Amino acid sequence: MTDLPQTSTQPEPAAKSPSRWKAFWRSDIVWSYRRSPVTIVASIVALLLVLMAVFAPWLAPYNPFNPATLNLMDGFTPPNSASYSGNYFLMGTDNQGRDVFSTIMYGMRVSLFVGVLATLLAMIMGVGLGLVAGYVGGVIDAVSLRVADVQLSFPAVLIALLVFGVARGVIPPNQQEGAAIWVLILAIGLANWAQFARTVRGATMVERQKDYVAAARILGVNPFFILLRHVLPNVVGPVLVIGTIGLALAIIEEATLSYLGVGVPPTQPSLGTLIRIGQQFLFSGEWWILLFPAITLVLLALSVNLLGDWLRDALNPKLR
Amino acid sequence: MTVPVLSIKDLVVDFPFHDEVFRAVNGVSFDIMPGEVVGVVGESGAGKSMTGSAVIGLIERPGRISSGEIRLKGERIDNLGEAEKARLRGKRIGMVFQDPLTSLNPLYTVGRQLVETIRAHLPLSESEARQKAIDLLTEAGIPKAAERIDSFPHQFSGGMRQRVVIALAIAAGPELIIADEPTSALDVSVQAQIIKVLKKLCSNHGAAVMLITHDMGVIAQTADRLVVMHHGKVVETGTVGDIIRRPREPYTVKLIDSIPTIERREGHIATAAPANDDGAYVQVKNLVRDFELGRGSFTKLLPGKVEMFRAVSDVSFSIPKGQTFGLVGESGSGKSTCAKMIVGLVRPSSGQITVDGHDIWAGGAGHQERRKRVQMIFQDPYASLNPRWRVRDIIAEPMRTLGIARNRTEVEHRVAELLNKVRLDPSVMRKFPHEFSGGQRQRIAIARALSSQPEFIVCDEPTSALDVSVQAQVLDLMSELQSEFGLTYLLISHNLAVVRQMSTAVGVLHNGVLVERGPTDAIFDSPQADYTRMLLDAVPDISKVA
């Protein structure tokens, strides 16, 4: 570690550092990424799906929500076969003649939008509460953690349904359709904060024992800044992991709620809505209307989840 | 000529890491004769533990023995299969590790673990094995072994547990015992007893010992011969007396030289300070701290009896400006609690602390004065620097918080100056703590402490996480800074040699009570309290070489 011949009267030279890019390429996290083919595939799939969703208005072959471009006579065209209007539909069309491929791209937009915002909401709530509970301790800690425990004993979907029901009673009927997507985000966000709070609380309790926090306290640094600038940067690792896995869960929860018909309105279908529509036609033989949105949902949730798993392992020194 | 018990020839251990190979042990050779105690010393990363692991075949993957041979009583053992190696462990090679808590299974009684080990290697019946276990425990110095044999490991203290581990290692009558830092986790007073037990048991049972440690003092009192390792290589071998008195290699000379000793050194400035000076810079008067025991956050709200534990009991001392007061004590003596009260982290139950005449727990003004004047250096340089902050920001935080320097160029200028003061290159300010070694980190921590221009620095075990050579450098630096800035130090340590070297006055804490206090030389040369005398006798020191 240290050389004896170094005399204490000379400044120690700075350790030689390789180029920034090389250091990054050789860092543990990139190393473990390069060594995990599953993760590489998962990240490519996730990236493709996200790009398809984000750029749907420019990439999608049709605009499925513009009634002017729809032809009812194209309805129920099977995948990759001739249609009435002569247009080509890679994944076929639904009952109204909408291109399934295009509706999936637009549907993913809604799913991802809801999923990302709901996860961010849960993250902000959970991390904030977890930091305060872990750092202050005492009654605040006991009360907030008990609330989290109670909430964790209910399925997240049930809590989201409850929030949804309350919102429906509070918001006037003429605004309900516009507000639906925001209520959905709120419902899923509220259902998922507890995981973040618990993890961050635990990590905070570990960090606050460390001497760098004591050093800041001796200086009389404001506790708010200690939490924000000292503790928070040191607990983001696990937050990122739960955030990634939580994103996959939120996407599935959104799909579940939409499938149950309490989610987004049919004019703005998400993947869950598409699956609900599709299952009406499954037994009459039009399998593609259900199958392709379902496969997309699985791919999206699975790839994000695999990324989260890898991140957890890569950040956990015990598994390295 | 007798066959050596253990013979290591040109041993090389490699650790592939990512695309590179790290050579942990590089061509090590030495022999251990029957009944001999051989000490293997070196600083962290010297490859001493790795050599021990290679002998017992427990190198963690992906590490491997790349070349060389290890012979036990003339037979090669490095190329045996896993099953054969496992049969050697316990039967022919016994092991004693650093942490007695993890080397015993907490779910089984001590007796069961001993009987199991004995029966696995020797053809004895259950009751015979049990009798042998009781004999071994008695021999290891466990009182009432017949009753205590059915206790669980957590019912023993750390020192008693290590005795059990030694009994366990010797149980099957091995030819060689490998002891890896057997006393590093223990207090000094216990340390001495464990060394004795280890030596006695091994000579009674005719086992040779390979004693791996960083502590020259332990080796000086235990070993016959010494192997000094550095960077994976053997630097020097010889008898303990020869190496400590007449080291030949430059590395060994420096190593021996940097070890502080409890003996008086020439040129030691010991201006005897008046024991209780009312004009002293720092004054601690009748300090008391009680802790509540075992109450959860909800049960705390309920009325009921509260059990109290008195961690610090009526401690008083004073430190004149520009001097160092050493506070020594074993774990649990309350020395860290004292430090926390003095720097403002833990509120005293009663008593008064004044710095430059300001009562630091008096609220408002006292709080401000404390922030300006008092700083702390911590034990663990890995935990005391925020791993997500750059060195510049770590060092700049005190001056920013106290408003000493606000604009960017001024801050950078001051940080560069501080880095120069602690002998680090100012260009390192853009790096993160993990890019530095332990000693360098401790220098950064010192620079941070100096950044608020304090007058009084509390140093809580500032060097106990560091290697001896680095320790010497950090202590030198602390002394130089003290004379340059006229700093006052409170030095808290379990290491008596360090305290002797650094302090003008010393206080000895035992179970929260200050049992003795006075000028350094008086305490070390003619201790009055029984506890101090026992402590000084127990400490392994290189001056005590046989």
Interface residues (C-beta under 8 A of the other chain):
Chain A: M1 T2 L4 P5 Q6 S8 T9 Q10 P11 E12 P13 A14 A15 S17 R26 W31 G137 G138 V139 D141 A142 K210 D211 Y212 A214 A215 A216 R217 I218 L219 G220 V221 H230 P233 N234
Chain B: H18 D19 E43 S44 G45 H230 P250 Y251 K254 L255 S258 G296 S297 F298 K300 L301 V343 G344 L345 H367 R371 V374 Q375 M376 F378 Q379 D380 A383 S384 L385 N386 P387 R388 W389 E397 P398 T401 L402 N420 R423 L424 D425 S427 V428 K431 E435 F436 S437 G438 G439 Q440 R448 S452 D467 S469 V470 Q473 D476 L477
